[in-house]
């Protein structure tokens, strides 16, 4: 931990400062995207009707609050 603190202090690494709200949003978007990827993988690996979902995965656009069909 000391090495990391020293690297940040000496500008040996780039840092990113985010508010708590921005951090929360980034984590929620990462979880949503990971869930989407898992659903797509299940659909591709299992194939429609092979025990996986028979519907194609849907990507939910968080900004517009609309569902976009998986292309």
PyMOL Python script that loads the backbone (N, CA, C, O; Angstrom):
from pymol import cmd

cmd.read_pdbstr("""\
ATOM      1  N   UNK A   1       0.826  -1.184   0.000  1.00  0.00           N
ATOM      2  CA  UNK A   1       0.000   0.000   0.000  1.00  0.00           C
ATOM      3  C   UNK A   1       0.872   1.250   0.000  1.00  0.00           C
ATOM      4  O   UNK A   1       0.513   2.256  -0.612  1.00  0.00           O
ATOM      5  N   UNK A   2       1.983   1.196   0.662  1.00  0.00           N
ATOM      6  CA  UNK A   2       2.888   2.349   0.719  1.00  0.00           C
ATOM      7  C   UNK A   2       3.453   2.663  -0.665  1.00  0.00           C
ATOM      8  O   UNK A   2       3.607   3.829  -1.028  1.00  0.00           O
ATOM      9  N   UNK A   3       3.765   1.611  -1.439  1.00  0.00           N
ATOM     10  CA  UNK A   3       4.311   1.823  -2.776  1.00  0.00           C
ATOM     11  C   UNK A   3       3.287   2.510  -3.676  1.00  0.00           C
ATOM     12  O   UNK A   3       3.632   3.372  -4.484  1.00  0.00           O
ATOM     13  N   UNK A   4       2.028   2.119  -3.525  1.00  0.00           N
ATOM     14  CA  UNK A   4       0.984   2.737  -4.338  1.00  0.00           C
ATOM     15  C   UNK A   4       0.821   4.209  -3.959  1.00  0.00           C
ATOM     16  O   UNK A   4       0.718   5.067  -4.836  1.00  0.00           O
ATOM     17  N   UNK A   5       0.799   4.500  -2.674  1.00  0.00           N
ATOM     18  CA  UNK A   5       0.659   5.881  -2.226  1.00  0.00           C
ATOM     19  C   UNK A   5       1.816   6.728  -2.736  1.00  0.00           C
ATOM     20  O   UNK A   5       1.616   7.868  -3.156  1.00  0.00           O
ATOM     21  N   UNK A   6       3.024   6.177  -2.703  1.00  0.00           N
ATOM     22  CA  UNK A   6       4.199   6.909  -3.186  1.00  0.00           C
ATOM     23  C   UNK A   6       4.104   7.148  -4.693  1.00  0.00           C
ATOM     24  O   UNK A   6       4.441   8.230  -5.172  1.00  0.00           O
ATOM     25  N   UNK A   7       3.644   6.140  -5.440  1.00  0.00           N
ATOM     26  CA  UNK A   7       3.501   6.291  -6.890  1.00  0.00           C
ATOM     27  C   UNK A   7       2.486   7.375  -7.225  1.00  0.00           C
ATOM     28  O   UNK A   7       2.686   8.136  -8.172  1.00  0.00           O
ATOM     29  N   UNK A   8       1.410   7.455  -6.467  1.00  0.00           N
ATOM     30  CA  UNK A   8       0.396   8.489  -6.698  1.00  0.00           C
ATOM     31  C   UNK A   8       0.957   9.861  -6.344  1.00  0.00           C
ATOM     32  O   UNK A   8       0.743  10.825  -7.080  1.00  0.00           O
ATOM     33  N   UNK A   9       1.668   9.958  -5.233  1.00  0.00           N
ATOM     34  CA  UNK A   9       2.234  11.237  -4.800  1.00  0.00           C
ATOM     35  C   UNK A   9       3.249  11.779  -5.796  1.00  0.00           C
ATOM     36  O   UNK A   9       3.300  12.986  -6.028  1.00  0.00           O
ATOM     37  N   UNK A  10       4.053  10.910  -6.386  1.00  0.00           N
ATOM     38  CA  UNK A  10       5.110  11.347  -7.305  1.00  0.00           C
ATOM     39  C   UNK A  10       4.627  11.405  -8.752  1.00  0.00           C
ATOM     40  O   UNK A  10       5.428  11.626  -9.661  1.00  0.00           O
ATOM     41  N   UNK A  11       3.345  11.212  -8.974  1.00  0.00           N
ATOM     42  CA  UNK A  11       2.755  11.218 -10.320  1.00  0.00           C
ATOM     43  C   UNK A  11       3.375  10.175 -11.238  1.00  0.00           C
ATOM     44  O   UNK A  11       3.481  10.388 -12.446  1.00  0.00           O
ATOM     45  N   UNK A  12       3.785   9.049 -10.664  1.00  0.00           N
ATOM     46  CA  UNK A  12       4.319   7.946 -11.459  1.00  0.00           C
ATOM     47  C   UNK A  12       3.199   7.194 -12.171  1.00  0.00           C
ATOM     48  O   UNK A  12       3.441   6.500 -13.159  1.00  0.00           O
ATOM     49  N   UNK A  13       1.986   7.334 -11.673  1.00  0.00           N
ATOM     50  CA  UNK A  13       0.811   6.714 -12.294  1.00  0.00           C
ATOM     51  C   UNK A  13      -0.265   7.777 -12.448  1.00  0.00           C
ATOM     52  O   UNK A  13      -0.306   8.753 -11.698  1.00  0.00           O
ATOM     53  N   UNK A  14      -1.128   7.577 -13.421  1.00  0.00           N
ATOM     54  CA  UNK A  14      -2.244   8.500 -13.604  1.00  0.00           C
ATOM     55  C   UNK A  14      -3.364   8.109 -12.651  1.00  0.00           C
ATOM     56  O   UNK A  14      -3.585   6.925 -12.398  1.00  0.00           O
ATOM     57  N   UNK A  15      -4.053   9.080 -12.134  1.00  0.00           N
ATOM     58  CA  UNK A  15      -5.154   8.814 -11.212  1.00  0.00           C
ATOM     59  C   UNK A  15      -6.433   9.424 -11.760  1.00  0.00           C
ATOM     60  O   UNK A  15      -6.407  10.314 -12.610  1.00  0.00           O
ATOM     61  N   UNK A  16      -7.524   8.935 -11.264  1.00  0.00           N
ATOM     62  CA  UNK A  16      -8.842   9.408 -11.661  1.00  0.00           C
ATOM     63  C   UNK A  16      -9.631   9.676 -10.392  1.00  0.00           C
ATOM     64  O   UNK A  16      -9.757   8.800  -9.537  1.00  0.00           O
ATOM     65  N   UNK A  17     -10.150  10.859 -10.272  1.00  0.00           N
ATOM     66  CA  UNK A  17     -10.941  11.221  -9.104  1.00  0.00           C
ATOM     67  C   UNK A  17     -12.408  11.257  -9.512  1.00  0.00           C
ATOM     68  O   UNK A  17     -12.785  11.935 -10.467  1.00  0.00           O
ATOM     69  N   UNK A  18     -13.225  10.517  -8.775  1.00  0.00           N
ATOM     70  CA  UNK A  18     -14.659  10.463  -9.074  1.00  0.00           C
ATOM     71  C   UNK A  18     -15.441  10.676  -7.789  1.00  0.00           C
ATOM     72  O   UNK A  18     -15.013  10.275  -6.707  1.00  0.00           O
ATOM     73  N   UNK A  19     -16.597  11.315  -7.928  1.00  0.00           N
ATOM     74  CA  UNK A  19     -17.479  11.475  -6.777  1.00  0.00           C
ATOM     75  C   UNK A  19     -18.114  10.119  -6.447  1.00  0.00           C
ATOM     76  O   UNK A  19     -18.066   9.185  -7.248  1.00  0.00           O
ATOM     77  N   UNK A  20     -18.694  10.034  -5.283  1.00  0.00           N
ATOM     78  CA  UNK A  20     -19.347   8.789  -4.872  1.00  0.00           C
ATOM     79  C   UNK A  20     -20.478   8.446  -5.833  1.00  0.00           C
ATOM     80  O   UNK A  20     -20.662   7.279  -6.179  1.00  0.00           O
ATOM     81  N   UNK A  21     -21.233   9.439  -6.264  1.00  0.00           N
ATOM     82  CA  UNK A  21     -22.326   9.194  -7.206  1.00  0.00           C
ATOM     83  C   UNK A  21     -21.834   8.656  -8.534  1.00  0.00           C
ATOM     84  O   UNK A  21     -22.448   7.762  -9.117  1.00  0.00           O
ATOM     85  N   UNK A  22     -20.727   9.201  -9.010  1.00  0.00           N
ATOM     86  CA  UNK A  22     -20.149   8.736 -10.268  1.00  0.00           C
ATOM     87  C   UNK A  22     -19.618   7.318 -10.117  1.00  0.00           C
ATOM     88  O   UNK A  22     -19.770   6.498 -11.023  1.00  0.00           O
ATOM     89  N   UNK A  23     -18.996   7.024  -8.978  1.00  0.00           N
ATOM     90  CA  UNK A  23     -18.513   5.663  -8.717  1.00  0.00           C
ATOM     91  C   UNK A  23     -19.671   4.676  -8.693  1.00  0.00           C
ATOM     92  O   UNK A  23     -19.584   3.592  -9.269  1.00  0.00           O
ATOM     93  N   UNK A  24     -20.748   5.053  -8.028  1.00  0.00           N
ATOM     94  CA  UNK A  24     -21.925   4.183  -7.950  1.00  0.00           C
ATOM     95  C   UNK A  24     -22.487   3.910  -9.346  1.00  0.00           C
ATOM     96  O   UNK A  24     -22.830   2.774  -9.675  1.00  0.00           O
ATOM     97  N   UNK A  25     -22.576   4.954 -10.158  1.00  0.00           N
ATOM     98  CA  UNK A  25     -23.099   4.790 -11.520  1.00  0.00           C
ATOM     99  C   UNK A  25     -22.196   3.882 -12.350  1.00  0.00           C
ATOM    100  O   UNK A  25     -22.687   3.029 -13.088  1.00  0.00           O
ATOM    101  N   UNK A  26     -20.883   4.059 -12.234  1.00  0.00           N
ATOM    102  CA  UNK A  26     -19.939   3.235 -12.989  1.00  0.00           C
ATOM    103  C   UNK A  26     -20.061   1.764 -12.600  1.00  0.00           C
ATOM    104  O   UNK A  26     -20.029   0.886 -13.463  1.00  0.00           O
ATOM    105  N   UNK A  27     -20.201   1.497 -11.314  1.00  0.00           N
ATOM    106  CA  UNK A  27     -20.340   0.109 -10.856  1.00  0.00           C
ATOM    107  C   UNK A  27     -21.658  -0.484 -11.340  1.00  0.00           C
ATOM    108  O   UNK A  27     -21.681  -1.624 -11.803  1.00  0.00           O
ATOM    109  N   UNK A  28     -22.747   0.262 -11.246  1.00  0.00           N
ATOM    110  CA  UNK A  28     -24.039  -0.247 -11.695  1.00  0.00           C
ATOM    111  C   UNK A  28     -24.046  -0.514 -13.198  1.00  0.00           C
ATOM    112  O   UNK A  28     -24.613  -1.511 -13.646  1.00  0.00           O
ATOM    113  N   UNK A  29     -23.421   0.366 -13.978  1.00  0.00           N
ATOM    114  CA  UNK A  29     -23.355   0.143 -15.418  1.00  0.00           C
ATOM    115  C   UNK A  29     -22.495  -1.070 -15.745  1.00  0.00           C
ATOM    116  O   UNK A  29     -22.809  -1.820 -16.669  1.00  0.00           O
ATOM    117  N   UNK A  30     -21.406  -1.272 -14.989  1.00  0.00           N
ATOM    118  CA  UNK A  30     -20.549  -2.440 -15.213  1.00  0.00           C
ATOM    119  C   UNK A  30     -21.305  -3.731 -14.896  1.00  0.00           C
ATOM    120  O   UNK A  30     -21.180  -4.717 -15.621  1.00  0.00           O
ATOM    121  N   UNK A  31     -22.081  -3.726 -13.827  1.00  0.00           N
ATOM    122  CA  UNK A  31     -22.870  -4.906 -13.468  1.00  0.00           C
ATOM    123  C   UNK A  31     -23.927  -5.178 -14.527  1.00  0.00           C
ATOM    124  O   UNK A  31     -24.133  -6.327 -14.916  1.00  0.00           O
ATOM    125  N   UNK A  32     -24.596  -4.133 -14.997  1.00  0.00           N
ATOM    126  CA  UNK A  32     -25.622  -4.307 -16.032  1.00  0.00           C
ATOM    127  C   UNK A  32     -25.004  -4.854 -17.314  1.00  0.00           C
ATOM    128  O   UNK A  32     -25.574  -5.742 -17.948  1.00  0.00           O
ATOM    129  N   UNK A  33     -23.850  -4.333 -17.697  1.00  0.00           N
ATOM    130  CA  UNK A  33     -23.199  -4.803 -18.920  1.00  0.00           C
ATOM    131  C   UNK A  33     -22.720  -6.241 -18.756  1.00  0.00           C
ATOM    132  O   UNK A  33     -22.829  -7.038 -19.688  1.00  0.00           O
ATOM    133  N   UNK A  34     -22.191  -6.580 -17.580  1.00  0.00           N
ATOM    134  CA  UNK A  34     -21.764  -7.957 -17.317  1.00  0.00           C
ATOM    135  C   UNK A  34     -22.935  -8.922 -17.381  1.00  0.00           C
ATOM    136  O   UNK A  34     -22.801 -10.032 -17.896  1.00  0.00           O
ATOM    137  N   UNK A  35     -24.073  -8.509 -16.863  1.00  0.00           N
ATOM    138  CA  UNK A  35     -25.269  -9.345 -16.925  1.00  0.00           C
ATOM    139  C   UNK A  35     -25.696  -9.554 -18.367  1.00  0.00           C
ATOM    140  O   UNK A  35     -26.065 -10.663 -18.754  1.00  0.00           O
ATOM    141  N   UNK A  36     -25.648  -8.496 -19.161  1.00  0.00           N
ATOM    142  CA  UNK A  36     -25.973  -8.596 -20.582  1.00  0.00           C
ATOM    143  C   UNK A  36     -25.036  -9.578 -21.283  1.00  0.00           C
ATOM    144  O   UNK A  36     -25.485 -10.415 -22.066  1.00  0.00           O
ATOM    145  N   UNK A  37     -23.735  -9.477 -21.003  1.00  0.00           N
ATOM    146  CA  UNK A  37     -22.776 -10.387 -21.631  1.00  0.00           C
ATOM    147  C   UNK A  37     -23.040 -11.835 -21.230  1.00  0.00           C
ATOM    148  O   UNK A  37     -22.934 -12.739 -22.059  1.00  0.00           O
ATOM    149  N   UNK A  38     -23.385 -12.060 -19.956  1.00  0.00           N
ATOM    150  CA  UNK A  38     -23.692 -13.415 -19.502  1.00  0.00           C
ATOM    151  C   UNK A  38     -24.920 -13.960 -20.226  1.00  0.00           C
ATOM    152  O   UNK A  38     -24.939 -15.121 -20.635  1.00  0.00           O
ATOM    153  N   UNK A  39     -25.940 -13.123 -20.381  1.00  0.00           N
ATOM    154  CA  UNK A  39     -27.152 -13.554 -21.076  1.00  0.00           C
ATOM    155  C   UNK A  39     -26.859 -13.902 -22.531  1.00  0.00           C
ATOM    156  O   UNK A  39     -27.371 -14.893 -23.052  1.00  0.00           O
ATOM    157  N   UNK A  40     -26.035 -13.087 -23.186  1.00  0.00           N
ATOM    158  CA  UNK A  40     -25.674 -13.354 -24.583  1.00  0.00           C
ATOM    159  C   UNK A  40     -24.891 -14.655 -24.676  1.00  0.00           C
ATOM    160  O   UNK A  40     -25.141 -15.471 -25.563  1.00  0.00           O
ATOM    161  N   UNK A  41     -23.941 -14.852 -23.761  1.00  0.00           N
ATOM    162  CA  UNK A  41     -23.144 -16.086 -23.775  1.00  0.00           C
ATOM    163  C   UNK A  41     -24.034 -17.305 -23.576  1.00  0.00           C
ATOM    164  O   UNK A  41     -23.886 -18.304 -24.279  1.00  0.00           O
ATOM    165  N   UNK A  42     -24.955 -17.230 -22.623  1.00  0.00           N
ATOM    166  CA  UNK A  42     -25.886 -18.348 -22.410  1.00  0.00           C
ATOM    167  C   UNK A  42     -26.709 -18.617 -23.663  1.00  0.00           C
ATOM    168  O   UNK A  42     -26.932 -19.772 -24.026  1.00  0.00           O
ATOM    169  N   UNK A  43     -27.156 -17.563 -24.318  1.00  0.00           N
ATOM    170  CA  UNK A  43     -27.979 -17.710 -25.509  1.00  0.00           C
ATOM    171  C   UNK A  43     -27.173 -18.313 -26.652  1.00  0.00           C
ATOM    172  O   UNK A  43     -27.676 -19.169 -27.380  1.00  0.00           O
ATOM    173  N   UNK A  44     -25.916 -17.872 -26.818  1.00  0.00           N
ATOM    174  CA  UNK A  44     -25.077 -18.363 -27.909  1.00  0.00           C
ATOM    175  C   UNK A  44     -24.642 -19.805 -27.651  1.00  0.00           C
ATOM    176  O   UNK A  44     -24.736 -20.649 -28.541  1.00  0.00           O
ATOM    177  N   UNK A  45     -24.167 -20.088 -26.445  1.00  0.00           N
ATOM    178  CA  UNK A  45     -23.670 -21.418 -26.118  1.00  0.00           C
ATOM    179  C   UNK A  45     -24.807 -22.433 -26.105  1.00  0.00           C
ATOM    180  O   UNK A  45     -24.684 -23.513 -26.683  1.00  0.00           O
ATOM    181  N   UNK A  46     -25.904 -22.094 -25.455  1.00  0.00           N
ATOM    182  CA  UNK A  46     -27.013 -23.025 -25.348  1.00  0.00           C
ATOM    183  C   UNK A  46     -27.875 -23.058 -26.589  1.00  0.00           C
ATOM    184  O   UNK A  46     -28.541 -24.057 -26.861  1.00  0.00           O
ATOM    185  N   UNK A  47     -27.869 -21.989 -27.332  1.00  0.00           N
ATOM    186  CA  UNK A  47     -28.731 -21.905 -28.504  1.00  0.00           C
ATOM    187  C   UNK A  47     -30.172 -21.750 -28.081  1.00  0.00           C
ATOM    188  O   UNK A  47     -30.565 -22.220 -27.014  1.00  0.00           O
ATOM    189  N   UNK A  48     -30.946 -21.107 -28.892  1.00  0.00           N
ATOM    190  CA  UNK A  48     -32.359 -20.953 -28.567  1.00  0.00           C
ATOM    191  C   UNK A  48     -33.041 -22.316 -28.466  1.00  0.00           C
ATOM    192  O   UNK A  48     -32.888 -23.161 -29.348  1.00  0.00           O
ATOM    193  N   UNK A  49     -33.782 -22.520 -27.404  1.00  0.00           N
ATOM    194  CA  UNK A  49     -34.517 -23.764 -27.242  1.00  0.00           C
ATOM    195  C   UNK A  49     -33.687 -24.922 -26.700  1.00  0.00           C
ATOM    196  O   UNK A  49     -34.189 -26.042 -26.611  1.00  0.00           O
ATOM    197  N   UNK A  50     -32.435 -24.681 -26.338  1.00  0.00           N
ATOM    198  CA  UNK A  50     -31.566 -25.751 -25.840  1.00  0.00           C
ATOM    199  C   UNK A  50     -31.396 -25.638 -24.326  1.00  0.00           C
ATOM    200  O   UNK A  50     -30.303 -25.866 -23.807  1.00  0.00           O
ATOM    201  N   UNK A  51     -32.447 -25.293 -23.628  1.00  0.00           N
ATOM    202  CA  UNK A  51     -32.371 -25.129 -22.189  1.00  0.00           C
ATOM    203  C   UNK A  51     -32.106 -23.685 -21.798  1.00  0.00           C
ATOM    204  O   UNK A  51     -32.365 -23.282 -20.664  1.00  0.00           O
ATOM    205  N   UNK A  52     -31.596 -22.920 -22.727  1.00  0.00           N
ATOM    206  CA  UNK A  52     -31.399 -21.495 -22.473  1.00  0.00           C
ATOM    207  C   UNK A  52     -32.684 -20.769 -22.869  1.00  0.00           C
ATOM    208  O   UNK A  52     -33.645 -21.388 -23.327  1.00  0.00           O
ATOM    209  N   UNK A  53     -32.685 -19.493 -22.691  1.00  0.00           N
ATOM    210  CA  UNK A  53     -33.848 -18.699 -23.054  1.00  0.00           C
ATOM    211  C   UNK A  53     -34.096 -18.797 -24.558  1.00  0.00           C
ATOM    212  O   UNK A  53     -33.156 -18.786 -25.353  1.00  0.00           O
ATOM    213  N   UNK A  54     -35.364 -18.892 -24.937  1.00  0.00           N
ATOM    214  CA  UNK A  54     -35.695 -18.966 -26.363  1.00  0.00           C
ATOM    215  C   UNK A  54     -35.758 -17.584 -26.978  1.00  0.00           C
ATOM    216  O   UNK A  54     -35.784 -17.451 -28.202  1.00  0.00           O
ATOM    217  N   UNK A  55     -35.782 -16.561 -26.152  1.00  0.00           N
ATOM    218  CA  UNK A  55     -35.779 -15.194 -26.669  1.00  0.00           C
ATOM    219  C   UNK A  55     -34.343 -14.742 -26.858  1.00  0.00           C
ATOM    220  O   UNK A  55     -33.448 -15.167 -26.127  1.00  0.00           O
ATOM    221  N   UNK A  56     -34.126 -13.885 -27.836  1.00  0.00           N
ATOM    222  CA  UNK A  56     -32.789 -13.305 -27.983  1.00  0.00           C
ATOM    223  C   UNK A  56     -32.600 -12.298 -26.849  1.00  0.00           C
ATOM    224  O   UNK A  56     -33.569 -11.700 -26.381  1.00  0.00           O
ATOM    225  N   UNK A  57     -31.351 -12.109 -26.404  1.00  0.00           N
ATOM    226  CA  UNK A  57     -31.095 -11.177 -25.300  1.00  0.00           C
ATOM    227  C   UNK A  57     -31.489  -9.753 -25.668  1.00  0.00           C
ATOM    228  O   UNK A  57     -31.451  -9.370 -26.837  1.00  0.00           O
ATOM    229  N   UNK A  58     -31.860  -8.988 -24.679  1.00  0.00           N
ATOM    230  CA  UNK A  58     -32.223  -7.598 -24.866  1.00  0.00           C
ATOM    231  C   UNK A  58     -31.218  -6.726 -24.133  1.00  0.00           C
ATOM    232  O   UNK A  58     -30.862  -7.017 -22.991  1.00  0.00           O
ATOM    233  N   UNK A  59     -30.761  -5.671 -24.768  1.00  0.00           N
ATOM    234  CA  UNK A  59     -29.867  -4.715 -24.143  1.00  0.00           C
ATOM    235  C   UNK A  59     -30.706  -3.547 -23.673  1.00  0.00           C
ATOM    236  O   UNK A  59     -31.412  -2.931 -24.472  1.00  0.00           O
ATOM    237  N   UNK A  60     -30.643  -3.235 -22.398  1.00  0.00           N
ATOM    238  CA  UNK A  60     -31.422  -2.140 -21.852  1.00  0.00           C
ATOM    239  C   UNK A  60     -30.546  -0.901 -21.827  1.00  0.00           C
ATOM    240  O   UNK A  60     -29.523  -0.867 -21.143  1.00  0.00           O
ATOM    241  N   UNK A  61     -30.945   0.102 -22.564  1.00  0.00           N
ATOM    242  CA  UNK A  61     -30.216   1.368 -22.606  1.00  0.00           C
ATOM    243  C   UNK A  61     -30.608   2.154 -21.360  1.00  0.00           C
ATOM    244  O   UNK A  61     -31.749   2.598 -21.233  1.00  0.00           O
ATOM    245  N   UNK A  62     -29.664   2.325 -20.445  1.00  0.00           N
ATOM    246  CA  UNK A  62     -29.972   2.962 -19.169  1.00  0.00           C
ATOM    247  C   UNK A  62     -30.269   4.457 -19.338  1.00  0.00           C
ATOM    248  O   UNK A  62     -31.075   5.011 -18.591  1.00  0.00           O
ATOM    249  N   UNK A  63     -29.632   5.108 -20.302  1.00  0.00           N
ATOM    250  CA  UNK A  63     -29.865   6.531 -20.486  1.00  0.00           C
ATOM    251  C   UNK A  63     -31.271   6.801 -21.014  1.00  0.00           C
ATOM    252  O   UNK A  63     -31.990   7.638 -20.469  1.00  0.00           O
ATOM    253  N   UNK A  64     -31.658   6.103 -22.062  1.00  0.00           N
ATOM    254  CA  UNK A  64     -32.945   6.355 -22.695  1.00  0.00           C
ATOM    255  C   UNK A  64     -34.076   5.555 -22.046  1.00  0.00           C
ATOM    256  O   UNK A  64     -35.253   5.818 -22.296  1.00  0.00           O
ATOM    257  N   UNK A  65     -33.710   4.573 -21.208  1.00  0.00           N
ATOM    258  CA  UNK A  65     -34.700   3.705 -20.550  1.00  0.00           C
ATOM    259  C   UNK A  65     -35.541   2.946 -21.567  1.00  0.00           C
ATOM    260  O   UNK A  65     -36.734   2.728 -21.359  1.00  0.00           O
ATOM    261  N   UNK A  66     -34.916   2.547 -22.661  1.00  0.00           N
ATOM    262  CA  UNK A  66     -35.618   1.776 -23.675  1.00  0.00           C
ATOM    263  C   UNK A  66     -34.853   0.482 -23.907  1.00  0.00           C
ATOM    264  O   UNK A  66     -33.651   0.414 -23.654  1.00  0.00           O
ATOM    265  N   UNK A  67     -35.538  -0.532 -24.383  1.00  0.00           N
ATOM    266  CA  UNK A  67     -34.884  -1.796 -24.689  1.00  0.00           C
ATOM    267  C   UNK A  67     -34.557  -1.849 -26.174  1.00  0.00           C
ATOM    268  O   UNK A  67     -35.397  -1.548 -27.022  1.00  0.00           O
ATOM    269  N   UNK A  68     -33.335  -2.234 -26.469  1.00  0.00           N
ATOM    270  CA  UNK A  68     -32.907  -2.357 -27.855  1.00  0.00           C
ATOM    271  C   UNK A  68     -32.729  -3.832 -28.168  1.00  0.00           C
ATOM    272  O   UNK A  68     -32.129  -4.547 -27.364  1.00  0.00           O
ATOM    273  N   UNK A  69     -33.221  -4.319 -29.296  1.00  0.00           N
ATOM    274  CA  UNK A  69     -33.042  -5.732 -29.624  1.00  0.00           C
ATOM    275  C   UNK A  69     -31.579  -6.028 -29.880  1.00  0.00           C
ATOM    276  O   UNK A  69     -30.857  -5.208 -30.447  1.00  0.00           O
ATOM    277  N   UNK A  70     -31.146  -7.202 -29.458  1.00  0.00           N
ATOM    278  CA  UNK A  70     -29.769  -7.632 -29.697  1.00  0.00           C
ATOM    279  C   UNK A  70     -29.593  -7.889 -31.179  1.00  0.00           C
ATOM    280  O   UNK A  70     -30.373  -8.633 -31.774  1.00  0.00           O
ATOM    281  N   UNK A  71     -28.594  -7.292 -31.778  1.00  0.00           N
ATOM    282  CA  UNK A  71     -28.366  -7.435 -33.209  1.00  0.00           C
ATOM    283  C   UNK A  71     -27.243  -8.411 -33.442  1.00  0.00           C
ATOM    284  O   UNK A  71     -26.886  -8.679 -34.590  1.00  0.00           O
TER     285      UNK A  71
END
""", "prot")
cmd.dss("prot")
cmd.show_as("cartoon", "prot")
cmd.util.cbc("prot")
cmd.orient("prot")
